[in-house]
Amino acid sequence: MPSMPDRLTALRQFFYRPWMLAALAAIASAALLLTASIAIALQQMKQSESEQMNAQGERFLERLEQVFGQLREGVDLLETQPLRGCGPAMLTALQQIGLSSRFIYEAAYVNGDVACSNRGDERAFVPLRPPDIKGPVYSYWLNTTTEPDENLAALMLGRGRFLVSTSRGHLTDVVDLPPGGSLLVVLDNGARAIPVLGPPQVWPPPSVWSTSHKTLLEFSDRLIYRMPTKSPDYQLVLIAPRASLPLRMNGALWLLFPGSVLGACCIGWLVLQLAQQRRSMSSELQQALSRGQLQVLYQPIFELDSRRCVGAEALVRWRRPDGSLTSPELFIPLAENTGQIREITDFVLRRVLEQLGPLLRSRPMLYISVNLAACDVMVPRVGEVAARLLALHRVAPRQIAFEVTERGLIDVVVARENLQALRAQGHQVLIDDFGTGYCSLAYLQTLPVDCLKIDKAFIDALGHDAASSGVAPHIIRMAHDLHLRVIAEGIEREDQALLLLGEGVKYGQGWLFAKALTARQFAELVTRDKLPRGRQA
């Protein structure tokens, strides 16, 4: 039965197929683009809805002002003329008001039990309740009945003994309400609302109603349009449910959907090309491995005080047949994705011992460190490979160290077991680029580690970057408290070496001492036994 790392590698290799990556990229980008398109469309529709509500509210206000204006003019004319009672002259005057005004459905005279109307026997007014709004001049009755009859009064205006009203049918002709919408008259400073047209609405709205001065208020389920009036006693309000207005998407928005699909196809095609290019590089890398075209260089490690070389870090380089050099930052992640990193690790171990086996045997205190990828740390395979090669070349395990990065410690528990197994074999374990990953102090205390390597970024900050210059000393003190050796990476200036030496760091590597060397150059450097202070090899 395959192990978990093997299953993960097989799964990674399955999804690494170009067509699979392209399909996943196309699907993900299509979902993202379509979601964004729908969001833009909905936002545009809401904006269009608000604009339509604003425009409709302005039209309502203009027409309602005409209605109220005619009602006031009609009742003013009746009040100022000298006729009283319900004689023929009064009936004629009432009829004349009804005929001369478009919005006055009924005009009436009421004095106790005496009442007459321009509608004659069809008069629609009923015994009146107290007015909803009692002003100094006019009294207002709103929605005088709930019966669904268009010939019943929806608004009634009174002055003295005279009443004029407009019917629900008249208002419906004037005010084209959206489905589910209502025209309300708001009283008592917003505490009460009477529907004049349309169904009753939930009232009052949220507290924003009393604090906002906007004409149009937008809520998740409805739009409220406030119509300013000249009277402080009431407000006219138009309410419409969201998406009840006729909404239109312009042509540009309709293009978002096919455009999103087309964009997703283009992204999928680009991912396919990149994946095929990477796969082509993967094939070339495999050929380079089989033909031995990879090269191992050695970055020397020195004692800062004596400038004596104590070891080196093995670095793998890929030089193409045309002489061009492919950056490790490009092919190492590729090898990790394809599983070829294991072959590279084995190649580096094999090449180190082939090239430097005699030197290591002659100098038992010299060591070479080899970098391990995350997949190398998660399985005990590397220890087995190293044991066979060390026995073949008669080199002591302590002379081959293994470097792991914090980012490579995916599962700390599993990593701890495998690193402990390497230490049990006699290998040293180094944490590379410490401070740039996510390895906490609590984890570090439990890991079987011999040495910390401080990343070059913290060394560069020494004495320059006030925000970061204290990181390296902090790491050094922490390592000393844990009884760990410290190697400073990327030392390029003598003052850096002196600062680090003053902080108690004994070992360092960098261009101040030597650049990455071939096996022959490294052997020559070691045989000198000591590097002159301040000079590079």
BELRAZI-V397349 format. One line per field, one symbol per residue. psi: psi as a letter, one per 30 degrees, with the letter a starting at -180 (. if undefined). burial: 1 if it has 24 or more other C-alpha atoms within 12 Angstrom, else 0. A space follows every 10 residues. Layout:
psi->???
burial->???
This chain:
psi->kkleeeeeee eeeeffkeee eeeeeeeeee eeeeeeeeee eeeeeeeeee eeeeeeeeee eeeeeeeeee eeeefeeeef lfklahleee eeeeeeeeef kefjekklkk jbfkkllffb fgkfllkklk kekjlfelkk kkiflgkikf glkekkkkkb gkkklkleee eeeejiklkf lkklkklhhg fkkkkeklll lkklllffef fkgkekkkle flkkjkjklf kfflkkkkkk lkgfljkkkl eeeffeeeee eeeeeeeeee eeeeeeeeee eeeeeeeeef ghflkklkjk klkeefhkkf alkkkkkjjl fgfkkkkffe feeeeeefgf feeeeeeeee eeeeegeeee efiffklkkk kklefefflg eeeeeeeeee eeghkkeffj lkkkleffie jeeeeeeeee eeeffgklkk jlhkffbgjl eeeeffkikf kkkkkeefee fkgdjeffff eeeeeeeeee eghklkkklh kfleeeeeee effgkfklll feeklkllee eeeeeefffk kkkgkl.
burial->0000000010 0000011100 1110111011 0011001100 1000110111 1111011101 1011101111 1111111110 0001010001 1011111100 1111111111 0000111110 0011100100 0110000111 1111100000 1111111111 1111111111 1101111100 1111111001 0111111110 1000100010 0000111100 0111111100 0011111111 1111100000 0000011001 1011101110 1100100110 1101110110 0111111111 1111101111 1111111100 0000010000 1101111111 1111111111 1110111011 1000011111 1111111111 1110111011 0011111111 1111111111 0100110111 1110111111 1111100010 0001001111 1111111111 0100000000 1111110110 0001111111 1111011111 1011111111 1111111110 0110110001 1001011
